[in-house]
Amino acid sequence: MRLDKTQKYIAAVSGGPDSMAMLNKFKKFITVVAHVNYHKRADSSYDTKLVKEFCVEHDIKLEILDVTEKIYKKSQQHNFQALARIIRYDFFNDVAKKYKCCNLLVAHNLNDFLETAVMQQNRKSLNFFYGIKEVSQYKNLKIYRPLINSWKSDLEKYCNKNDIKYAIDSTNSSDIYERNRIRKQIRTLSVVERKKL
């Protein structure tokens, strides 16, 4: 995906390898980075530290949302992942208004695409499209996913090759979330298919 040099872009950066790879690849286009710390992990401050350091080094504006218990209690949504999505995208929308920018870069990759497609099929969702679209809309934001055709493992290799620090979310290995269970299945299938080549 090619970005328009005449446009402003917000980058949603968690500190993980995919979002840090996106941040480095497209840093010349990015007006401001938006980072959310949910404070649900003991090491979440490390993720924030990495994002801060990168933004300082490359002179990129940074907006951080520290999610407090007060924010969690405001919502009637009991599913954490669904609630977290609402919180972060509303925050991105607020950042967009502040910087008069309507374009958001999100680091969804090919693994995310497949995981979402499997979840939709498992739920027997009647969709015209399975997976994640390269371009979509949320309120006033136009969302672009420039890494949607890249494997997560390739993005990790990119970070390692270019000496870009990133954090690994320890909750990604937990089986309490449906997406994590599907993620493990896709990784297993991927390894099996590669061995056949």
C-alpha positions in Angstrom: 0.0 0.0 0.0 1.3 3.4 -0.9 0.5 6.4 1.4 -0.3 9.9 0.2 2.5 12.3 1.1 -0.1 15.2 1.1 -2.1 13.5 3.9 -1.7 13.4 7.7 -1.6 10.0 9.4 -2.1 8.8 12.9 -0.3 5.5 13.7 -1.8 3.1 16.3 1.3 1.7 18.0 1.1 -0.9 20.8 4.8 -1.6 21.0 4.5 -5.1 19.5 6.7 -6.2 16.6 4.0 -5.5 14.0 3.2 -2.0 15.1 6.8 -1.1 15.6 7.7 -2.4 12.1 4.9 -0.3 10.7 6.1 2.8 12.7 9.6 2.4 11.3 8.5 1.7 7.7 6.1 4.7 7.5 7.6 7.2 10.0 8.0 9.8 7.3 4.3 9.9 6.8 3.2 9.9 10.5 2.0 13.1 12.1 1.3 11.5 15.6 1.5 8.2 17.3 -1.4 7.0 19.5 -0.6 4.5 22.2 -2.9 2.8 24.7 -1.8 1.3 28.0 -4.5 -0.9 29.4 -2.5 -1.6 32.6 -3.7 -5.3 32.5 -0.1 -6.6 32.5 2.6 -6.0 35.0 5.1 -5.3 32.2 2.8 -3.0 30.1 4.9 0.1 31.1 7.8 -1.5 29.1 5.7 -1.3 25.9 5.0 2.4 26.6 8.6 3.0 27.2 9.7 1.5 23.9 7.1 3.6 22.0 8.2 6.8 23.8 11.9 6.2 23.1 11.2 5.6 19.4 9.1 8.8 19.1 11.7 10.9 20.9 14.5 9.5 18.7 12.6 10.3 15.5 10.9 13.5 16.6 7.3 12.2 16.3 4.5 13.5 18.4 3.0 11.0 20.8 -0.4 10.7 22.5 -0.9 8.2 25.3 -4.1 6.9 26.9 -3.6 5.3 30.3 -6.8 3.3 30.9 -7.9 3.5 34.5 -10.5 1.4 36.4 -12.8 4.4 36.2 -12.8 4.1 32.4 -13.4 0.4 32.5 -16.4 0.9 34.9 -18.1 3.4 32.6 -18.8 0.6 30.1 -21.5 -2.0 30.2 -19.3 -4.2 27.9 -18.1 -7.3 29.9 -15.9 -8.8 27.1 -12.5 -7.3 27.7 -11.3 -7.5 24.1 -14.5 -5.9 22.8 -14.2 -3.2 25.4 -10.5 -2.6 24.7 -11.4 -2.1 21.0 -14.0 0.5 21.8 -11.7 2.3 24.2 -8.8 2.5 21.7 -10.7 3.5 18.6 -12.6 6.2 20.5 -9.2 7.4 21.7 -7.8 7.4 18.1 -10.9 9.3 17.0 -10.2 12.0 19.7 -6.6 12.2 18.6 -7.7 12.7 15.1 -9.9 15.6 16.1 -7.0 17.2 18.0 -4.6 17.0 15.1 -7.2 17.6 12.4 -6.4 14.3 10.8 -8.8 11.6 9.5 -6.4 8.8 8.5 -5.3 6.0 10.9 -2.6 3.4 10.3 -3.2 0.1 12.0 -0.7 -2.8 12.0 -3.0 -5.7 11.3 -1.1 -8.3 9.4 -1.9 -11.5 7.5 -2.0 -13.6 10.7 -4.7 -11.2 12.1 -6.6 -11.5 8.8 -6.7 -15.3 9.0 -7.5 -15.4 12.7 -10.5 -13.0 12.1 -11.7 -15.0 9.2 -11.6 -18.3 11.2 -13.5 -16.6 14.1 -16.1 -15.3 11.7 -16.6 -18.8 10.2 -16.7 -20.5 13.6 -19.5 -18.1 14.6 -21.2 -18.8 11.3 -21.3 -15.1 10.6 -23.1 -14.4 7.3 -20.5 -12.0 5.9 -19.9 -11.0 2.3 -16.2 -10.7 3.3 -14.2 -12.8 5.7 -11.1 -11.4 7.4 -10.1 -7.8 7.8 -10.3 -5.2 5.0 -7.3 -3.3 4.0 -9.3 0.0 4.2 -12.3 0.6 6.5 -14.1 3.3 8.4 -14.7 4.1 12.1 -16.7 7.2 12.9 -14.7 10.0 11.2 -11.6 7.9 10.8 -10.4 6.2 7.6 -8.4 3.2 8.7 -5.6 1.9 6.6 -3.8 -1.5 7.1 -0.6 -1.3 5.1 0.8 -4.6 6.6 -2.3 -6.7 5.9 -0.4 -8.9 3.4 2.7 -9.4 5.6 3.2 -12.4 7.9 3.9 -11.6 11.6 7.1 -13.6 11.5 8.4 -11.5 8.6 7.6 -8.3 10.6 9.5 -9.7 13.6 12.5 -10.5 11.3 12.3 -6.9 9.9 12.5 -5.5 13.5 15.4 -7.8 14.4 17.3 -6.9 11.2 16.8 -3.2 11.6 17.5 -3.2 15.4 14.0 -2.0 16.3 13.1 -2.9 19.9 9.6 -4.4 20.5 7.6 -6.0 23.2 5.8 -9.3 23.3 2.4 -9.3 25.0 2.5 -12.2 27.5 -1.3 -12.5 27.4 -1.1 -13.7 23.7 -0.2 -17.2 25.0 -3.3 -17.3 27.2 -6.1 -19.7 26.1 -8.8 -17.7 27.8 -9.3 -15.7 24.6 -10.8 -17.3 21.4 -8.4 -15.4 19.2 -5.4 -16.8 21.0 -6.6 -20.4 20.6 -7.1 -19.8 16.9 -3.7 -18.1 16.7 -2.0 -21.3 18.0 -3.9 -23.4 15.5 -2.8 -21.2 12.6 0.8 -21.2 13.7 0.7 -25.0 13.9 -0.8 -25.3 10.4 1.8 -22.9 9.1 4.7 -24.9 10.4 3.2 -28.1 9.0 2.8 -26.5 5.5 6.3 -25.1 5.5 7.7 -28.5 6.3 6.0 -29.9 3.2 7.8 -27.3 1.0 
